[in-house]
Amino acid sequence: MQEKFRDPAGFEATLTDACWAHITARHPVMEPFRESVAEAIRQPDGIHLGKRDPARRIYRKRYAHVPDVGDSLDLLVFVDGVDGYVATAYFRALSLRGLGDLIWPSE
Amino acid sequence: MQEFKFEQVDYSYDRRGDVLDISFGPPASAIALQVEDWLAIQVRINPPRLQGVTIVGSRKIFEKINRYAEKELLDRMRRLGGVKMSISYDDGSDTLAYRWEEDGFPVPREGTPTIFEPLSKGGGGVWPATAEEKSLDNVYVEKALPSKEIVGLKILEFTKCGPAALEGIFGAIIDTIFETTAEYDENVHLITDALVQSFDWQKAAALAT
């Protein structure tokens, strides 16, 4: 099974069960947050391109509180900018260096 | 103190998404400390400890590591069997110390003289220093004598400077591997070598191809 989500820029991302299984196997904290991943794509705070790989789209959404995980966290969702495949997702507490170019919202 | 055994490293690679997850022990709930947009360190929530590393786009990354290792490292590298890293914090001096260990003994063996040198960006003291350069002000590498092999790392005033120092160290290592034009002194290169030689990059690269 796979789900498709359209971002505010009109790009369509695809989350497959296989990918979700991989994400949750390696990041068990993500288990209850499949819908949050969808929300981060549909209604992100920002969409960035990867700095080293501009073909990668990175969706960022801020959560003031994530139950059983922590406060003031960013959910990052990494999507292939060509075929829309959701590669991985995790909660970020701190960023040492910024994401790549912001492509949405446009300045 | 957290003991960090490299031999406990486990890998999982999602070929379709090109995502490599490296974990130190079984997967556990963790949140990310993002070093670069393609590199995240996963920190276990409870108890807090290093859980693993996530690399997005690892095929391209390991192509670069392979080239770097083949061209610049192989002649200096030797595999260290049973390497461990111990991390300790001294409340009195507010110092965080990393020490490499081999076969259950500190490297170097007890009685071997060591010296401490600042870990700094090269360039010869241009003033004023940038924030990135200043982040390394309280970081010192410990070297064995006479080999000058790096055996440890200390961060002074850790309560005040620790996060910036860790950012500086990771940034220097990342720049050394991937930004060959970045200027760092010999100690940064030696630290990068020590980490890269402790990491089974051939296995990781094989996973990513």
Boltz contact constraints between the chains, C-beta under 6 A:
constraints:
  - contact:
      token1: [A, 22]
      token2: [B, 14]
      max_distance: 6.0
  - contact:
      token1: [A, 26]
      token2: [B, 12]
      max_distance: 6.0
  - contact:
      token1: [A, 26]
      token2: [B, 21]
      max_distance: 6.0
  - contact:
      token1: [A, 26]
      token2: [B, 27]
      max_distance: 6.0
  - contact:
      token1: [A, 28]
      token2: [B, 27]
      max_distance: 6.0
  - contact:
      token1: [A, 28]
      token2: [B, 29]
      max_distance: 6.0
  - contact:
      token1: [A, 29]
      token2: [B, 29]
      max_distance: 6.0
  - contact:
      token1: [A, 50]
      token2: [B, 37]
      max_distance: 6.0
  - contact:
      token1: [A, 51]
      token2: [B, 37]
      max_distance: 6.0
  - contact:
      token1: [A, 52]
      token2: [B, 38]
      max_distance: 6.0
  - contact:
      token1: [A, 53]
      token2: [B, 57]
      max_distance: 6.0
  - contact:
      token1: [A, 78]
      token2: [B, 56]
      max_distance: 6.0
  - contact:
      token1: [A, 87]
      token2: [B, 17]
      max_distance: 6.0
  - contact:
      token1: [A, 87]
      token2: [B, 19]
      max_distance: 6.0
  - contact:
      token1: [A, 88]
      token2: [B, 19]
      max_distance: 6.0
  - contact:
      token1: [A, 90]
      token2: [B, 32]
      max_distance: 6.0
  - contact:
      token1: [A, 91]
      token2: [B, 31]
      max_distance: 6.0
  - contact:
      token1: [A, 92]
      token2: [B, 32]
      max_distance: 6.0
  - contact:
      token1: [A, 92]
      token2: [B, 34]
      max_distance: 6.0
  - contact:
      token1: [A, 93]
      token2: [B, 31]
      max_distance: 6.0
  - contact:
      token1: [A, 94]
      token2: [B, 33]
      max_distance: 6.0
  - contact:
      token1: [A, 95]
      token2: [B, 34]
      max_distance: 6.0
  - contact:
      token1: [A, 96]
      token2: [B, 35]
      max_distance: 6.0
  - contact:
      token1: [A, 96]
      token2: [B, 167]
      max_distance: 6.0
  - contact:
      token1: [A, 97]
      token2: [B, 36]
      max_distance: 6.0
  - contact:
      token1: [A, 99]
      token2: [B, 37]
      max_distance: 6.0
  - contact:
      token1: [A, 100]
      token2: [B, 37]
      max_distance: 6.0
